[in-house]
Amino acid sequence: MNVTVVGLGLMGGSFAMALRKNQLADQVFGVDRLSEHEKEALELGIVDQCVKLEEAISTSAVIVLATPVDVLLQQVSDVLDRMSPSQFLIDLGSTKFKLTERVKDHSLRGRYVASHPMAGTENTGPKAAFANLYSNAINVICDRQSSDSEAIDLALKLFDGIGMKTVFMEAKDHDKHVAYISHLSHVSSFMLGLTVLNKEEDEKNIANLAGSGFESTVRLAKSSPDMWAPIFAQNKMEVSTALGEYINHLKTFKKMIDEEDQQGMKNAMNQANDIRKILGKS
């Protein structure tokens, strides 16, 4: 079975490496709009060959799309139009509702599995890829009922084979939940980084004073704007709602600070400590 991975950055490159490492494909072809990414992917052994998308579709049983979500909106339709009923399509995008709505009436919708691996780092490009990115990661398959059982079985074979644990969810629910646990944290990190940069004109002060707490909080601000701006735009309603609630909490906490309400601050922080229950940590 040949597999094509379109988009050879962190997500796609790591997926291709995991397929090869676990011998889940006879050949893994790579496609990327940037020729330097294709060159790096070949040099790093991420894929067996780099080919044009048309050739990849004609010679692969499975096409995996790992491109930014604004590109995915068009790509999913285009690839389904060119596929045969014997082929399968999987995407790894971070938003799902608009994507699944776009192709819900396509004649080959059943051959498509809409998925979102909850994995990643702040780094980008083929050099950021590594084979164990997906090990023990949660993977979400959306709108299971819209995919053929054969497509789901094939996708699960690949996902299980590279070490992921899959759950099933409706696309709209998925977008709501990731707005809080993923998208909001990226907005917060980007804006924290911007706030500090605007205030601290002398960058040496940042470097000298930045401890592990600041570094871990602002780490996501190093993520790719080309990837994240389309995510925020596609999931704007859910992200905006989550951000509004977050801003209200910030305003409340600011008021406590202004009024030196230490007990109120302690109460709020004690409540926030309960996040450990969700994360499964003591």
Disulfide bonds with the S-S distance in Angstrom:
none
